[in-house]
């Protein structure tokens, strides 16, 4: 069965870029969430193998999503990558201390993202 | 990424960038207005920050470094603003607007040519200057707040938390348990309820107490007491807890500590949220986003195909008639039935494609807010804008093409119409002028009104100017409408110096032509001292139209059916001549007539009967009768532009393919009426 990747990102274009970068790698089942709510809806219903999330999203931010994922026994070990525009060092540290496995800074090259995904899924 | 997907991605980028810029625009206007009063909504500022942030991230991915750098500088300033490191004042708002202008130009430029760029260094220097000129005033009040709460807050949320504490508000934690199926609405309701009483600083989701539930912890800053909030959110499973504030002395550090523990372990034990993978549900989860973005060219292609189909249907219909006429009755009838079914489905298809092309005019109006603000600023005038009917829908292409003329009209209204503050006060008017931008649908047309409450147009002034410019004779008598008409004449400007804003070397005649190109009509009403109203009447769509096919002097023409009010057959004796113009009496009013054979200099065979057909055409409130020899019938036609070479031909809107390889000309009803009624009681394009 192909691996499931959840992408939480509020920019349509950014989501499209991420999806096409991942699709180019092979057969992944990609679930898209345009905000934190949609991600929360998907998580309990799908066995997700990897979560990619943006930090700056309205209502529920990426850090809160990381905290939710890490504090839930079901996804405690699900790899989690934050993709965010370079910005506050504090936000980055918080993301990692909350349990994100990696932090990818936008703009990133397709190879960087693909490399990270390989690292966690292969 | 291969070439096609990369060009699609760039198109997507441009579309999204445009959306972001429009939103930025709108939000900045609101922010600018509230900054004047010194009391702005932090959430507004934060959303502006997020917009700049998104734009930076996006443009960076595409290697558009100019946009990326500029957005980055804007973001830095906005970040300091939202974190309270820089205070918001008029100067800051101005610099932000100027940056937005450059961003708009960059994005538009790249739409035409990806290599387009601008020197963004000066504007970035301005942004930096504003940023460095302001001292950092932020002091942290966060010491003592539970680290478990702080750890999920972004830097901005931390700032909001300390701002709330600075204002002496209570800090509450509201916990609510919601059903998985409806948590977003429930949470939105709760947030809205709370927002009435304070600020929701953070929303932390946790696993709920059962598989079907999710728990949310809202950190909430408010002037209300915990008891008041408890009463407000009164619902089962919702708890309110004071973290810091009024009763703080009553809360021991131990309690706070407990709060922290509770937060950390808020996710209940295992078995609660098991991933329940159900086939149906997972498939329905795939399509979360309910909208797609489509290139208008693709819709055009679809529309053209539908158009061709409609024409093919027409051809099949006439074949069926011929088959019947040739004696194969049964087959002919069957074919007719089948064609009618096809017709109905085609109608639905056509309607469907048409609907997809429709967009609310609000998109256009929002752009105008910015124009009003900027032009008013440059003239030192105070102008507010009143938008109505933004939900009215128009074909996307019409909306696009309307942007320039509308902008021009608004510039004109502010430049020439609205008086200076001093003049307004002297005239006993409110010092702030108003531009109304109202849209409404009237049958097959959309009417857009631009109304200002300025000084109005003085007919005498216009007359003098026209005489000076040699446009009219010194003793020419002008009706009120004739005066307005002059304003649309090329080369006419009532100001001695052409204003940089409304002038720009072009006048209202360009507006006039732009609207005409959209098969629209423009009318003007003005009252000295009261203001001026321009009404633009536009067809809802341009693509496929139903037309009445008529014959005049042996030639065939199509008249768009949405302009046809009725057809009459009259005796020639009913035609009278008033002031050298042919008219007939129609239900107690006088209907002016137009002979196309004269307009087009047709010398075909005159039909020697004592009767004629009159096609009564109308737009907005105006009526006119077109005299024709024969009514051929009603048909769908796809209008094709005549192209640049023939676009000057007056009275003709374009050519149409009738489906049997015959091309006929489509009458430009607005243009014809304008020509025929010139100087009558309105101004037509």
Interface residues (C-beta under 8 A of the other chain):
Chain A: X10 X11 X12 X13 X14 X16 X17 X20 X21 X24 X31 X32 X33 X34 X36 X37 X38 X40 X41 X42 X43 X44 X45 X46 X47 X55 X56 X58 X59 X60 X61 X63 X64 X65 X66 X67 X68 X71 X72 X73 X74 X84 X85 X87 X88 X90 X91 X94 X97 X98 X106 X107 X108 X110
Chain B: X1 X5 X9 X12 X13 X16 X47 X50 X53 X54 X56 X57 X58 X60 X61 X63 X68 X75 X79 X151 X152 X153 X154 X155 X157 X180 X183 X184 X187 X191 X202 X203 X204 X205 X206 X207 X211 X214 X264 X266 X267 X269 X270 X273 X274 X275 X276 X277 X278 X281 X282 X285 X286 X288 X289 X293
